[in-house]
Amino acid sequence: MRAKAEALALLAGSGTADFAFRLAQVALPLVILRETGSVAATGLVGGAAGIPVLLSPWWARKARQWVDSGPRLAIVACVSALALASVPTAAVLQVLSPALLVLSGLLLGCGDALSNPGRSALLADTGDRWGDGRAVLLLTWQDGLRRIGMLLGPSAGAFAVAAGFTNELLWVEAFAVAAAGLLACTVQPTRAADAPELPPSIRQSLQGRRDVLYGWIVRGTGCVTWFAFTLGLSVLGEERGKPGVYLAAGMTGYGVGALLGTTISLAVVRRTKPVVAASVAWAWMGLCWVGMGVWTTPVVVAVMGALSGVTVVIGIAAISMLITRTSAGAERRTLLSGQTVVVNAGSAAGLLAGGPIIGAVGAASALVGSGIVTTLIAVLVLIRSGQRASRLSNDDAAQIPAIAATIRTAKSSQ
């Protein structure tokens, strides 16, 4: 029962902090614009926060292993809360500047690089203590709570901003992050007695886990091409004289589909090979984007968004199952950190290249092209993984005569 209580505390903290993040994302650009008068400064916090995460394979190799208990997670959360609170504090004191925004973002990024994989690893370890199969269940529901925040948070934030609450939402996020850390204080560490002195690198943790690598390839590709869905639909709405309509339809459909996918994902991945489920999931997502680019109406965009939301959640659950089944302790934290880097690096690269691509070929063509690339990579990974599985089966079959001969020799010598 203690493991169950600890798991619920971690989920509650994660869901609360993420929902507060969605609220604050609506208010943060407005606060910065009001205080600095600079449009360019509105993205400084988010941009700076991404740098430590992308560089974490080099600087956080030992540090991420330190976050192996609830109290240590709480310490990191409090540091992140201080970084978040610095912005509304500076706004109240009328000293908000680009330099402070960058510093806040860097500190927040360091906290995210440690706390996100640390919380997921703690949640998975708690699931292992709770019962068989609970680790991937808890990670799936953590992702489900995040998607509830994605669906409801922006609308709630917009209502709050319309009512005159801007700085207050930034304070809410800071307090929510600190509270999430305090909720985790009861979670005890699961430390292996034979843990290596030097924690494994991300590359070392992938040794013998080719299927995890395959999963990262298809998910990373989806993150790189994600710009076609978000930026593409925004531009498409502007081109069609319906600003915001296409993006709202796509994101709403995606959110609803993701929630549905959360309820069925475990049943699906338990009945299929995880790498097959992940490959098919992102291949289908790519086809949905092709459909959006070919039949560009809000209804089709909403339906395709919902279908892609269902499949992406199934794919993420499949990769989580691969990680939780094959790792524990330091290796699990390293793999979860690696997954965070793949997602953030892929998304950043896509957003960097997405604008020029959409400007060159148009939003609809970008959706079709990105969908084709995503599907093609997923199919190639599916074929490659199938060939590898077949080769391993043939190697095992080839060893059977030798094993049988060894057994006969042993019996004859008795």
N, C-alpha and C positions, 0 to 999 in steps of 0.2 A: 504493500500500500504506500510505503514511503516513496518508492520510485514513481508511482502514479502521481502522487502529489507534487513531486519535483518536476515531472514532465509538464503537468498542467501549469505550474508556476512559470516555467520557461516559455510555454506557448502563450500564456496571458501577457507576459512581458513583451515578447516579440510582436504579438498582434497589436498591442497598445502603442508601442513605439513606432511601428510602421504606419499605423493609422494617423498618428500625430505628425509623422513625416509628410504624409500626403496633404494634410491640412496646411502645414507650414510652407509647402512648395508653392501654394497659391499666393501666400502673403509675402514670401521672401523677396521676389523681384520688385514688388510694389514698395516695400520698405526701403530697399537699396536705391531704387529710382528716386523716391521722395527725398531721401537724405543726401544722396550724392549728385543727383541730376544727370547721371551717366547711364545710358542704355548698356554700354559695353561692360559696365561693372556688375550688371545683374547676374552674369554667369560665372563670376570669379570664385564664389564659394564652391559651387559644384565642380568647376573645372579643376580647382586646386585640390579638392578632396579626392579626385580620381588619380592624382599623381602617386601618392603613397601606396595606393592599392595596386597600381600597375607595376610599381617597383618592389612590391612586397616579396617576390621570390628571392631578392638579393638581401634586403635588410631585415626581413621578419622571420627568417628561417628558425632562429632560436626563440624569438619573442613570442611567436604564435603558440609554441609549445608550453609557454608559461601560463597561458589562459586555459587551465585544465580543471578549474573548479568554479563554483558559484561566486565565492568571495572575490576571486581574482577577476572574474567577468564583471563584477560590480565595480571594481576599481577602474577598469577600462571604460565602463559606461559613464562613470562620474567625470572622467576626463573629457569624454565626448560631450557630456551635458554642459561642461564649462565652455567648451568651444562653441556650442550652439547658443548658450546664454550671452556670449560676448557680443553678438550682433545686436539683439534688442537693447542690451545695456548701453552700447555705444550710440545707438539711435536715440535713446532717452537723453543721453548726455550731449548729443549733437556732435560727436567726434568720430562718426563712422567714416572710414576711408578705405580706398582700394587695398592698401597695405594690410589693414586689419582684416579685411575680407579674405585675402589670400592666406594670412596666418591662421585664421579660423578654419578655413577649408583644409589646409595642410594638417592641422591638429585633428580635425574631424576625420580626415582620410586615414590617418594613422590608427585612430580608434576603430574605424570600420574594418581595416585590414586585419585587426586582431580579434575584434568582437564577433564579426559575422561568422567566420569559420569556427571560432571558439564556441559560440552559442549552438551552432548546428552540431558540432562534435559532442558537446555536453548532452544535447537532446538525444542524439543517437546512442550515446553510452547509457543514458538513463533508460532508453527504450530497451536496450539489451538486458538491463537488470529487471525491467518490468516483465518481459516475456519474449518469446520467439516471434520474430517478424514485427515487433513494435517499433524498432528503430526507423525503418523505412516508412511506417505508418505515421510516426511523429514528424518526420521530415516532410512528408507529403502534406500534412495538415498545417505545418508551419508555412509552407508555400501557399496553401489555400487561404490562410488568414491574410497573407500578404496581398493576395489577389482580391480579397474582399475590400481591403484598404484601397487598392487601385480603383475599384469600381465605385465605392461610396465616398472616399476621402476628398477627391477634387470637388465634387458637388457640395459636400458639407463645408469645405473651405471657402468655396465661392459665396455661399450664403453668409458665412461668418464675416467675410471681407465686405460684402454688401451692407452688413449691419454695422460696419465701422471697426471691426476687430482685425488688426493687422499685426502690430507688435505683440499683442496678446497671444496670437497663434504661435509665434516663435518661442515665447515663454512656455507655452503648453508643450511644445516638442521637447524642449530642454528638460522640463520636469518629467515628462513621460519616459525619456531615455534613462534618467536617473532612477525612476521608479522601477523600470524594467530590470536594471542592474540589481536593485535591492531585493526584488522578488527572487532573483537567482541565488541569493546568499545561502539558502538552505541546501543547495545542490552540492553534494560531496564529490571529490575527485575520484577518478578511476585510473589509478596509476599502476602500470605494470612494473613488477619488481625487476624484470630483466630489460627495462627500457634502455635503448642505446644512449650513450653519453652525448653524441652528436646527432641531432634529429635529422631524418632523411630530407633530401631536397625533393622538389616536386618531380623531377626527372627520375630520381631513384625510386620514388614511391610508385611510379608507373611500371617498373620492371616486373614482369610476370602478370601484368594487368592490361593486356592489349585491348580488351573489351571496353575498359574505362577510357582509354585513349580514343577508341572509335566513337564512343559516346560524346566525348569532348569535341571531336572534329565536327560531328553533325550539329551539336548545340552551338559551337562557336561560329559555324557558318550561318546558322539562323540569327545569331546576334549581329554578325557583320551586315547581313542583308535586312535587318530589322528597320533600318532607316526608311526603306521603301513603304513600309506600313504606316509609320508615324509621320515622317516628313512628307512622304508621297501623298497620303490622304489629305494632309493639310493643304498642300499646293493644289491638289486636284479640286478641292472645294473652292479655293480661290479662283481657279481657272473657270469653273462652271458657274460662278456667281453665287455660290452657296457656302460662304466661309464658315468653317467649323462643322458643317453638317456631316460631311463624309467621315471626318476623323471621329466625331461623336458616335456615328453609327458603327464604325469599325471597332472602336474601343469598347463601346457598350456590349456589342455582340461578343467580342473577345473575352470580356470580363465574365459575362453570363456563361459562355462556353467553358471557361477555365474553372468556374465553380462546379459546373456539372462534371467536368473531367476529374476534379478532385474526388468526387464521390465514387467514381468507377475505376480510377487509375490503378489502384492496388489489385483489384480483381482481374484487370487486364494483364498487368505485368507479371502476376503470379502464374498465369497460364501460358505465357510466351517467353521466349528467350529475351532477356533485357536489351541486348544490342539490336535485335530484330525490331523490338517494340520502338526503340529510340529512332532507328533509321526510318521506319515506316511513318512514325509520327512527324518528323521534320520533312519527309518527302511529301506527305499530305499537306502540311502547312504551305510548302512551296506551291503546290497545285492550287490551294485556296487563293494565294496572292495572284497567281496567273488569272484566276477567275475574276478577281477584283479589277485587274487591269483590262480585261476583255469586256466584261459587262459592268460598266461603271455607273451603277445606280445605288442610292443609299440602301435600298432593300437588299440587293445582292451583296454589297459590302458588309452589311450587318450579318447576313447568313454565313458568308465565308469567314468573317471574323469569329463567329461562334464556333464553326467547325474547326478552325485553326486553334482556338483556345482549348478545345477539348483535347486535341492531339498533342499540343505542346506540353500540357500538364502530364499526360501519359508518358511522353518522352523524358521529362524531368524525373518522374518517379522511377523510370527504368534505370536511369543513371544513378540515382540515389540508392537503388537496390544493389547495383553493381559495387558501389563504394562500401556500403554497410556490410555486405556479405563477405567481402574480401579483405577488410582492414579493421583495425582497432587502434586506440591510443594515439601515439605520435603519427603513425602513418595515416590514420583517418583524418586527423587535423590537417596534415599536409595536403592530402587529396582534396579536402573541402576548400582549403585555401587556393589550391590550383584551379579548382572549378570557378571560384570567385574571380581569379585573374582572367581566365578564359572568357567569362561572360563580360566583364568590364572592358577588357582590351578589345574584344570583338565589337562591342557596342560603340566604343570610342572611335575605333577605326571606321566603322560604318557611318557614323555621324559626320566624321571628318570628310569622307569621300562622297557622302550621300548628296549634299547640296550641289556640288558641281555635276554629279551624274544626272540628277533630276533636271538641272538647268540645261544640260546638253541634249538629253533624249526625251524629256517630258515625264510627268508623274506616272501616267498610265504605262508607258514603255518601261519605266524603272520598276514598276510592280511586276510586270510580266518577266522582265529579265532577271530580277532578283529571285522570283519564284522558280524560274527554270534552273538557275544556278544552285539554289538550295536543294531542289529535288534531285538534280544530277549528282551532287556530292553525296546526298543521303543514299541514293541507289548504289553508287560506287562503293561506299562503305559497307552496305548490305551485302554486295557481291563479294567484296574482299573478306568480310568476316565469315561468310559461308564457305569460301575456299579454304580459309584457315581451319575452320571446324572440320571440314572434310579431310584435310591433310592430317590433322591430329588423330582423327578416327582411323585413318589408314595406317598411321604409325603404330597405334595401339593394336590394331588387328595383326600387323606384321610381327609383333612381339609375342603373340599367343603361341605359335609353334615352339619358340625358344623356351617359353615358360613351361609348356607341357613337357618338353624334353627334359628340362631340369627336374621337374617333379618325378618323371619316370626314372631318371638316374638316381634320385634320392631314395626312391622306393626300392630299387634293385640292390642298392648298397646296404639296405637294412637287413 
